[in-house]
Amino acid sequence: MLNQRLQQKLLQKLSPQQILLMKLLQIPSVALEQRIKQEIEENPALELEEGQELEEKEDENDFEDEDEYDADIEEEYDSKDDEFDFDDYVDDYDDMPDYKTSINNSSPDDVRHEIPFASSVSFQELLIQQLGYRKLDERKTKIGLYFIGNLDDSGYLSRPLEAMADDLLFALNIKTNKKELTEILKIIQDFDPPGVGARNLQECLLLQIKRKQQENPDVDYLLPAMIIDRFFNEFIKKHYDKIIKRAEVTENELKDALAEILKLNPKPGDVVSDSTKENQYIIPDFIIQNIDGELELSLSSRNMPELRVSRSYSEMLETFAESKKTKTDKEALMFVRQKIDSAKWFIDAIRQRQNTLYSTMSAIMNYQKDYFQTGDETTLRPMILKDIAEIVSLDISTISRVANSKYVQTPFGTFLLKSFFSESMQTDDGEEVSTREIKKILSDCIEAETKDKPLTDEQLTTILKDKGYNIARRTVAKYREQLNIPVARLRKEL
């Protein structure tokens, strides 16, 4: 049964301009150039200033498609029953100076440093060359190429031989067995770099130590080979006492053997410089300089060309406005207006993005002024998104978008912006300190420890409590794991 009733709702609906700004805010500078290039290709009413050009490069980043808001614009125009004043709209563009529809974020004096790329033989190509040097028939060559194609970037073969036998039957119509595959795999394991083609870390190290023995017959590698082959679990867990007892060796002999093992490469594939791998370089979004004790903030202008609304499209709008208001003219006028509006919104969104980034980073710089002047992590103040949002009078979600995937270049290095945000913790004196400060002190304690008797989490907890940081042992363990520092037993050295 249908019922009629009145209902009042309070909704917040973002305009297309606001949605565009929010999406541009979370894009880092390294990806912004590609986004601008995409917008210029899709909107003919948007163009670069004279003398400006975008670098031609492949799209290395996958961006989410922008929400289509053209339908919303058209619906808005339709709701007016096509009753709009042509002259007012044209005058709006004629009276507006060019600088209001352009954005100037770069200077002709800016120095652009291009990154050179070295050309080299890839890891896969090196192995294929070595396979060609072997006198193998066509069948074994195809199997060898299939092996090489299944190696990961570190040089390991992670797929079982039984599964590869099935793959060869279906893919290349080659019927084989585990015995034949093992023979061909041994051929590949004899290639350079040593250790390639191994199925696990133990086999990789064993292949390398055997290669050393072949190349240096006068040197005795029996004990390192025995440790890898028979006492590998004890070795990775650093149960050195068990190795000494079971192998019947002295501590000095074990120490020499471990020194040889530590010279081996656990990732032989990384030895070869592979120019085909994607090179990732950090381009900072913000640059902070310390000039005579005063901090100076600037935005990266590398990927910020000057944009403007196409003059030809503005003139086209005038032409359609002066022509007869036929159905075709109205459709053409609708298209031109839509493209000019989109270009204007994009330019304004870029300008607002720059202003929001600058004001937010300026607030962070002033909030952490002591750190940016000294580089001492112990001077970092506790800072959460809400603190900066209140300073710049923006929403917390906006600050989160600014801090996400953005980097700042300082005199002490380039850092991810969100790394400066941390929770607070109170000391015994009642002073609030940043958790990052505690992590720095924890890292310094571990770095200064005696390596033959590393500090346990319980001992680290006691040290921090002596320094006035009253935290639990489980919190120390959590901070240690966040710093990628292993437990005391795995940090032990002879």
N, C-alpha and C positions, 0 to 999 in steps of 0.2 A: 504494500500500500504506500502510495506516494504522499508525502507531507511537505507543506511549505513552511519554512521558518526563516527567521532573520538571524544571522550570525556575524559577529564582529571579530576580525582577525587583524593582528599587527604583524606585518611582514617586512622584512628588509631585503630588497632586491637590488643587486649590484647592476650598475649601468655597463654597457659595453666598454666605455672608457676605463671604468674602474677595473674590470676584468682584465683588460689589456695591460694596465699598469701593474697589477698584481703578478701577472705572468712575466712581465719584463723585469720586475724587481728580483725574482729568484734566478734569473739567468746571469751567469758570471760574464765578465768582459770578454773572455776568450771565446764564448759562444755567441756574444751579442752581434758581432760582425756578420756571422752567418744568418742570424735572425733578420738583420736589416737588409741583407742581400735578398732573402726570401720575400720580404715585404715589398721591395722595389720591383721584383719580378712579378708579383701578383697584383700590384697596384700601379698602373701607368701614370697616375696623377702624382706619385711620389718620385722624386729624383734627387740626384746628388748635386751639390753646388758645382759650378764650373771649376775645373782643375782638380776635382776630387774623384777618386776611384777606389773601388774595393778590390782587394787581392783575390785573384782567382785561385781557389783551393777546393779540394774535395770536402764534402760534408762529413766531418769526422765525428759529429755528435748527432744523435738521434733526438730530435725535439718532439714534444707532443704537439699535435696540431692545435692551432688556436681555435677556440669556439667560434663558430660562424655566427656573426651578429648582423649580417646583411639583411636577413629576413626580418629581424626586429626593426631595423631602420625602415625597410619598405613598409612594414605594418604601421609604423608611426606616421609615415607620409600618407598612406591610404586612409588613415583615420581622419585626416584633415580634408578628405574629399577633394583633394587636388586644389585646394584653395590656398595658394601661397603667393606672396608678392615677389616677382622675379627681380624687380629693380632693387629691393632691399637686400636681397641675397647677393646680387652681383656687387652692390656697393660695399657690402661687408668685406669683400676681398680686394676691391679697388682701393679702399681707404686704408687697408692694413699694410704697413711697411713690410718689406721682405724679411727684416731681421726678426720679426715676430713669428714667422713661419719657417725659420731655420734654426739650427742649433750649432753653436761653435764650441767644440770641445778639444780642438787640436790647434797647434801653432805650426807655421812653416818652419820654425826653428827647432821643432822637436826632432831629436836624433832617434832614428829607427835602427836597431841592431838586428840584422838578419842572422838566423841560426843556420850554420852550414850542415849539410847532411853528407855523411861519408858513404860511398858506395862500396859494398863488399859482397862476398859470396855468402849466401844464406846457409844455415845449418843443414837443411835438407839437401841443398845443391852439393854441399861438400861430401855428404855421404853417398849421393848418387854418383859423383865423380869417382869415388873410391870403389864403388861397386862395379863401375865400368872397367877398372883396372884388373878385376878378377876374371879368369877364364871360366865363365859359367855359361851353360846353355840357356836357350830362350826361356825355358820353363823356370829354372832357378832364378834367372834374372827378374822375371815377373814377380816371383814370390819375394825376392829381396826388395824390390821396389815397394811392394805392398807392406813389408815390414817397416821400411823407412817412412812410409806415409802414415803409419800408425804410432810413430814415436811422438811423445809430447815435447814441449819446448825445452824441458830439462834433459831430454835424451833417454827417457825411460819408456819401456814397453809395458803398458798397464793392462793390455788385453791378453787373456789366457790363450795358450797355443791351441787348445781344443776349439775355442770359439773362432780363432782365426782360420782354422781348417774349414769350418763351415762357411765362413765369409768368402774364402777363396773359391769354394765350390759354387756358391751362388753368384758371386760377382765376376769371376774370371773363368769359371767352368774348369777349374784346376782341382782335381781330386788328389789330396795329399793326406799325410798322417803326422802325428806328433814327432816321430823319429826324424822324418825329413825336415820338418820345420825347425827342430832343434839344431840340426846340422847347419842349416842356412843362417839361423840366428847366431851361431858361434862365429860364422864368417863376419857378420855385421859387428859383433862384439869385439872383433879384432881391428876395427877401424879406429881412426882418430876422430875426436878426442877419446882417450882411454876411459872406459866405463860406459860408453854409449851402448844402448841396447839392453841394459840391465832391467830386470823385472822388479827389483826392489833395492833399497839402499844397501843392504848387506852384500848383494851380488855386485852392485856398482863399485863398492870399495874393494871387494875381493878381486875384481877384474883389474883395477888400477894397481893394486899391490903386486899382482902377478906380472903385470906389464913392467913394473919397476924392476922386478927380479930378473926378467929377461933382458932388459936394457943394461942392468948393472949386476952381472953375475958375481962380482967380487964382494958385493954387499949382502949381508944376511938379513932377509926379510921374513924369516921363519916365524918369529914371535908375533909381529904385526899381523901376518896372515892367520896365525892360530887364534889370536884374539878376535878377529873378524869372523872367522869360520866357526869356532867352537864356543866363544864366550861373548857373542855379540849382545845378548840381552843384558849381561852384566856390564858390558862396556857402555851401552847407551844409558843405563841407569846409574852409572858411575859407582858400581859396587867393586871398587878396586881391591878391597881386602879379599874378596872371594876369588878374583882373578889371580892374585898373588899366591893364594893357597892352592888352588886347583892346577894352575900352570907351573907351580913350583919355581917361581922366579923371584928375584929381589925387587925392591921398590924402585931402585935406579934402572934396572932393566925394563921394568914396566913403564917407567917415565919416558925412556928413550923410544920404546915401541909406540906409546901414545903420541909422541911428537911426530913420528913418521905417519901415523894414521891421520892426524890433524892436518897434514899437508895435502891430503887427498881432497878431491873436489866432489861434493855430494850431488852437484848438478852439472854434469859434463857438457850439457847442451848450452849452458850459459857462457862457455868459453868462447864460442864462435860469435862474432858480432853479426847479428842478423838485421840487415837494413830494412827487411820487409816487416819487422815488428813495428807496432805503433809507438812512436815516440811521444811521450806526454811531457810537456813543459808547462810549468806554472807561470802564468802571466798575472801579476798582482792587479787587483782592482783598485787598491789604495796604496799610496806611497807616503810614508811619514819620514821626514827629515829633521834632524836636530841641528839647527843653525844658531850657533852662539848661545846654546842653552834654551832656545825657544823652539818648540815643536811646530812644524809646518806640514799641513796635510794637503795632498793633491790627489785628484782622481786620475786613473790611467786613461790616457786619451789615444792609445794605440789603435783601438777598434771603434773609434767614434768619428765617422765622417760627418760632414755638414749636410743636412737634408733641407729640402724646401718643397713647396707645392709647385707642381709644374705650371709654368706660365701659359703654356699652350692650352691646358685644360681650363684655366681660368678664362682665357679668351673664348674657348669653345662654349663655356657656360653663358657668356654674354651673347654669343651668336644665337644660341637656342632661346634665350630669354627674349630677344628682339624678334624672333621669327613667329609665324602664326602658331597658335596653340592647337596644333593637330594632335591626334593620338600618338603618331610616331615621334613628334617633337617632344611630347610629354615623357614618353618612354626613354628617349635619349637624354633628356634633361635629368630624369630620375637617376640614370646611370652615372652621368657626369657628377651630379651632386653627391651621390653616394661615394664615389671614388675620392672626390676632394675632401669630403668629411673624414673618410678613413685615413687619408694622408695627414690631415690636420691633427686628428686624434693621435696618430702614431708619433708625430713630431712632438706634440704636447706630452705624450706619455714618456718619451725618451727624456725630455727636459725634466719632467717631474721625477723620473727615476734618478737622474743625476742629483737633483736637489735632495731627494730622500736619502740616497746613499751618502752624500756629503754630510748632511746634518747628523745622521746616525753615527757615522764613523767619527765625526768631530766630538760627539758626546762620549763615545767609547774612549777616544784618545785623552780627553780631559779627565774622564773618570779614572783611567789607569795612567795618569801622567807620570808618576814615579817610575813605573816600569819602562815606559817608552823613552824615558830620559837615561835610565841606567842599564836596562836589560836584565836586571836582577829579578828572577821569578818570585823571590820571597817578598817582593814589594807589591805583588799583585793583590788587589782588593777583591773581596767576594763580589760577584756581579752576576745578576740574573737578567733575563729579558725584560722583566717588569721595571727594573731600575732605569734602563735606557729608555723604555717606552714612556715613562713618566717625565723624563728630561725633555725629550723631543716632541711630546704630546701626540704620540702615534699609538696605534694598537699593537699589542704584543705579537700578533700574527704577522704584522708588517715588519717588525724588528727581526722576527724569526726568518722571514724571507730574505731580508738583507744579509743576515749573518750566514745563511746557508750557501755553501759552495763558493764563498768569497775569500780572497786572500789579501793580506796586507803586507807590504814590504817595509821593513824597519831597518835601522842601522845594525840590528843584531840578527837579521835573517827574515825569511818570508814565512808567515804563519797563516793557518786557517783561522778566519775571524771568530768562528764559534768556539775555538779553543780558549779564548779569553773569558768565556762565561763559565762560572763555577759556583758551587754552593758554598755557604759559609759554615765555619765551625768555630766554636768558642773555646779559647784557651783557659787555663786555670786562673789567669789574671782577669778574665772577663772580656778579653779583646777578641773581636771577630776576625778570623783569618780565612783566606781562600783555601779550598781543598787542594788547589794546584800548588800552593806553597808547601803543604804537607807532603805532597808527592815529590817535590823537589828535594826536600830534606831527606825523605826516605831513599830517593835515588842516590843522594850523596853518601848516605850511610852505607849502602850496599857497595858503592864504588870504592869506598875506603876500607872495606872489610878485609880480613886476612883470608886469602883464597883457599888455603888448606883447611880453614875452619870457618866457613861462611856463617853469617848470622841467620838464625831461625826467625820465623815470624814472631815468636814469643819474645826473643831478645830485641827485635826491632820495636815491638810494642813498648818494652821497658825503656828503650832509649828515647822514643818519642814522648813518653810520659815524663821522663826526666827533663825534657826540653819544654814541658808545659802543655803538650798536646795529648789530652786525655782521650784516647780512642781505643776501641776494642781490637783484639787480635784478628778477628774476622774482617774488620775494616782495613787493617794493614794488608791482609792477604788480598783483598779486593783491589786496593790501590796498586799492589805489586803486580797483579795480573793485568791491570790496565796499562801499566808501564812495560808489559811484555818481559818481565823479569821472572825467570824460573825459580822454583823452590830451592832451599839451601843445598839439598843433596845434589841437585843438578848443576849448581854453581861451584861445586868443589873441584879443586885442582891439586895435583900432586906437587 
